[in-house]
């Protein structure tokens, strides 16, 4: 799989910001599209990513440290995707469709550890 980071425009003033984006990107080892392998549809993944970003933002997390829009290649198609940190991936999973057993199991395991 090949990944391209996309940004609509660059200016010289953004050089430090670009450095931070590259640095944060190096901490992101997950892709939202990986959830396709677990049975989520692209639409379900997009909804989960948006909810996860809202949750992160309302909790005071810096969004760009955990979520980065990218294009990736999957089955010879270029798709909109999102690179994620472990925290970002977990938030996406928590906000995914609960009909998927992986999501339900994660939510139950988190509640079990919370209640201990």
MARMAR-820793 format. One record per residue (C-alpha): residue in three letters; x, y, z. Coordinates in pm, whole numbers, padded with zeros to 5 digits, always signed. Example, Ala and Ser with C-alpha at 12.3 -4.5 7.8 and 13.67 -1.06 7.14 Angstrom:
2
Ala+01230-00450+00780;Ser+01367-00106+00714;
***
This chain:
116
Unk+00000+00000+00000;Unk+00132+00345-00092;Unk+00045+00658+00102;Unk+00053+01021-00010;Unk+00005+01305+00235;Unk-00210+01578+00084;Unk-00215+01947+00162;Unk-00388+02193-00070;Unk-00121+02464-00066;Unk+00221+02537+00080;Unk+00374+02872+00176;Unk+00720+02942+00318;Unk+00563+03053+00646;Unk+00427+02701+00692;Unk+00772+02538+00706;Unk+00768+02483+01084;Unk+00409+02361+01066;Unk+00511+02121+00788;Unk+00791+01990+01008;Unk+00541+01918+01287;Unk+00304+01751+01043;Unk+00582+01519+00926;Unk+00688+01452+01285;Unk+00332+01371+01393;Unk+00285+01158+01082;Unk+00577+00941+01190;Unk+00380+00856+01507;Unk+00079+00738+01307;Unk+00100+00366+01238;Unk-00264+00296+01156;Unk-00496+00369+00864;Unk-00870+00412+00887;Unk-00901+00197+00573;Unk-00763-00098+00772;Unk-01113-00126+00918;Unk-01237-00240+00575;Unk-01074-00574+00659;Unk-01303-00605+00963;Unk-01623-00553+00764;Unk-01687-00181+00793;Unk-01796+00001+00478;Unk-01617+00317+00360;Unk-01923+00520+00464;Unk-01920+00367+00816;Unk-01549+00440+00848;Unk-01596+00802+00739;Unk-01871+00852+00998;Unk-01658+00691+01269;Unk-01357+00911+01183;Unk-01570+01227+01198;Unk-01715+01124+01535;Unk-01368+01037+01665;Unk-01233+01377+01559;Unk-01524+01550+01735;Unk-01460+01344+02049;Unk-01089+01426+02041;Unk-01156+01794+01985;Unk-01412+01818+02267;Unk-01163+01641+02497;Unk-00890+01893+02424;Unk-00665+01667+02214;Unk-00472+01831+01932;Unk-00637+01684+01624;Unk-00337+01693+01393;Unk-00136+01484+01641;Unk-00376+01192+01598;Unk-00553+01229+01261;Unk-00403+01307+00921;Unk-00599+01295+00596;Unk-00410+01107+00325;Unk-00470+00929+00000;Unk-00386+00560-00001;Unk-00395+00285-00257;Unk-00615-00016-00201;Unk-00688-00282-00462;Unk-00545-00060-00737;Unk-00778+00228-00639;Unk-00675+00557-00479;Unk-00899+00632-00181;Unk-00938+00906+00079;Unk-00796+00774+00399;Unk-00676+00889+00739;Unk-00351+00808+00918;Unk-00405+00753+01288;Unk-00211+00722+01609;Unk-00304+00443+01848;Unk-00530+00692+02029;Unk-00691+00800+01701;Unk-00744+00440+01591;Unk-00901+00355+01926;Unk-01135+00654+01904;Unk-01239+00555+01553;Unk-01308+00200+01670;Unk-01510+00323+01968;Unk-01719+00539+01736;Unk-01770+00276+01467;Unk-02091+00084+01403;Unk-02164-00134+01706;Unk-02312-00403+01482;Unk-01950-00505+01420;Unk-01847-00753+01690;Unk-01498-00601+01716;Unk-01649-00267+01817;Unk-01884-00422+02072;Unk-01606-00632+02222;Unk-01381-00327+02254;Unk-01653-00124+02423;Unk-01730-00405+02668;Unk-01362-00463+02750;Unk-01311-00091+02815;Unk-01612-00083+03045;Unk-01489-00394+03230;Unk-01150-00235+03295;Unk-01316+00094+03392;Unk-01541-00075+03645;Unk-01257-00265+03815;
***
